[in-house]
Amino acid sequence: MVVKELVRVPPDRFGTKLEETIMDILKRGYEYRGRQEGGYEGKLQPELGTILAVTKVLDIEEGRVIPGDGAAYHPTTFEMLVFKPELHEIVDAEVVEVREFGAFVRFAHFDGLVHVSQLTDDFIVYDKKRGALIGKETRRVLEPGDRVRARIVAVSLDPEKVTNTKINLTMRQPGLGKFEWIEEDKKKKEKGE
Amino acid sequence: MKLTKYEKARIIGARALQLSMGAPPLIRLSKDMHEPITIAIEELNRGVIPITVYRRMPEKKLLGEEE
């Protein structure tokens, strides 16, 4: 992802290699009058997703001197690596927690919820002792540690509060579910059942 | 190109602010040079300030010139 932005280079960083300085500002950032400048790595932005890394500074234009501030402002074009969970995207995830209302799955650095109704076509019972969800007909078990493949059906990102970031997924489509189930279904299909 | 007195004032002001905010001086400082403004004036006189003045001309052209 290529982005262009005005980067504020403070005077005490003059005289060093400009490209390195700007790279550092973009990666780690600094505080100026209580405002955060740069420091994009690890940040979540609703339009972009999470910025995993600033990879390359492509172009630094001539800096401008703004009245009242001793810093130089350089329009900078740079490249960064972002991850954004897209609607309808298929992800491979790991089950991290199972509750009576569904399973929490983790993919990349996001946690999403697969609601009980979206697990399988089967009726699902919650086993409190095991902390697992079990299909009544198929006896299929879903518990923490299981690897699953799921489709994202709803995304809501909030950079301010991590708890407000909600991602819902479904596994109730052919080719989705726990990896073992997918294999079973494939074999069944081959047999012609 | 000769700078107008206004341009000089603007450059000295900008440069002095940079110096006061921790920018490294571009000239060797003598013992009696402590004031950012004094240093900025001396830097300007020696022509070492890397600031370009863009003059806004009536024909809407921007005339850039090194300090």
Interface residues (C-beta under 8 A of the other chain):
Chain A: P10 P11 D12 F14 G15 E62 V65 P67 D69 G70 A71
Chain B: A14 L17 Q18 L19 S20 M21 G22 A23 P24 I51 T52
